[in-house]
Amino acid sequence: MTECVAHYTFYGYAMTMADASTIFALSSGAGKAGVAVIRVSGPAAREAMRRMASPEVLDRRAGLRRIMHPLSGDVLDQALVLYFAGPRSETGEDVAEFHVHGGRAVVRAVLEALGAVPGCRLAEPGEFARRAFANGKLDLVEIEALADLVDAETESQRRLAIRSGGVLSMLYEGWRAQLIEVAALTEAAIDFADEGDVGTRSIAVARERAKPLLNAIRAHLDDGHRGEILRDGFRVAILGAPNAGKSSLLNAFARREAAIVSEEAGTTRDVIEVRLDLGGLPVIVSDTAGLHEAAGAIEREGIRRSFKAAEDAQLVLWLTESGSDSPPESISRETCLVVRTKVDLHSLALKVASGSISPP
């Protein structure tokens, strides 16, 4: 009998359902920790557990076992072992988990021991998710939401990732069903065009059902890139003339000395970025080189990068000491906010000049 092999392409990787290898990898974070989770998925997962953590645990049960090297029999660790028989597992395949102590030497020894089990190999990046997708455990939207959840740094990013996993999958699946129905009506109009008014009626119904679907998709896409901003961060660029107080403002936002502050103009020559969590929202604040008539090549490059940061930002803070200089014409007034700086110093100078207080 000829074997039928299903081919899939997942994020640039080609894979087949006939891939009989068993993969393993560290599923918890790298580095020293109290506990590290090493996951095994594939047809040899049960054999790996039998060889390294005998006696084997029952399906969907946990057991405390001594972890042994499959060849030498050396004891590597004492750990919690779990087993999930496919298809009732995360990847749809047989899955074994070793919850070992999180020291680097322990993790390295267990991974090397798994590599000695026949049919087992180290997983490629994202391969567990690829197998879950191929076995119908996750769709692409859920996989992207999972990646966003792992990368989430703020509360709003976490909520967005959780929402995207279930709600968007249901929404897109509903659109898909409606598109299939519209396509079927259109094909019926073509196939039965010579049978009276069947074709005309089918086209009319297809158009009637396509219009609300088109409006729903347009409304979903026309959201001002809110989801993208929440995922990647709201960008704020600080611009102004040299020595206008840009670096001082950045340090105030960051609550640390992220940029050098000096009375000497032109201290900042490159873009300095600081990632902030403001009320659960990710914000990226950029300090830029002061805008002026540059003489040297390095200064010109710094100013070019300043304008590029302003172009990419959702909000530009234009800092001015005098209050009279305006932002360049290339900066959109819709996203620019003028900020007067060093007001306290000017107030002090006016009081000294009027004689109300003595010079410091």
C-alpha positions, 0 to 999 in steps of 0.5 A: 500500500502506498503511504499517503503523506500530508505536507504542511508549511508552517511559518516557513518550515516544511513538515509532513504528517509522516514525520515519526521522530520524537522531539524534546526541548526545555519548555520553561525559561532558560537559566537557573531556576527551582524547577525546569520542565522538559517536554517530549512529544512523539511516538517514542515519548512513552519509551523515553519515560520507560527507560529514564523514569521507571516504573512508568506513570499512567496516562494523565497521572504524575509520579515522583521518579529517579531520572536515569541515563538510558545507557549508563544507568547513572542517576541524573535527578529525582523529579516529577514525571507526567504522561499524556497519551495522544490525541489528548495532549497539547500536540495531539501526540504522546507527550511526556514531561520531566519536572526536574530541578532547574540547575543548569547541569541537571537540565543539560544532563537530562537533555543529553540523556533524552538524545540517547533514546532511539528516535528522539531528537532536539526540537526545532524552534516552534516545532511543538506549536507546529505539531499542535497545528498539524494535529488540529489542536491549535489554529494559527490565530491561537498560536500567534496569541500564545506567542503574544502571551509569552512575550507580554510585558504589560497587563494590557498586552496580557489581556489582548493575548488572552482575548485574541486566542479564543474570540478572534478564532471564533470571529474568523471562523464565522467569516470563513463559513460566510465566505464559503456560502457566498462562493457556493452561491456564486458558483451555482450562478455560473453552473446554472446560468442557462436555467431560467432565473436561477443564476440571477437569483443566486448572484443577488443572494450572494451579493446581499450576504457579501455586503454585511460581511465586507462591512464587518471586515472593513470595520475590524481592520479600520481600528487605528492599529490599536491592536498593533500598538498594544502589541508593539508599544505606543511610541513617543518621540522627544524632539527639540533644539539642543539643550532643550531638556529632552534627556532630562524628560526621558530620565524623569519618565524612566526614573533613572539616568537613562541618558546623559544630562549636561549643560553642554549642548549636543550631548545626545547624538543618537536615539535612546529608547526606554520601554515603560509600563504606564498603567498597564500600557506599553510605551516606548519613549525615544530621546533624540539628537537636538535639531539644529544646523549640523556641521559634521557627518555624525551630527547630520546622521543623528538629526536624520534619525531624530526625524525618523523617530518622529515619523514612526511615533504615535506622539511627538513631544516638541520641547521648547525653552523659549516657547517661540520656536515651532516644530519643523513642517515635516512633523505632523501637527495632529500627533505633536504636543508642544511642551514648554521647558525650564519654566522654573529657571525662567521664573527665577530669572524674572524675579531676580531681574525685578529685584523681588529676590536676591541672586542665588 
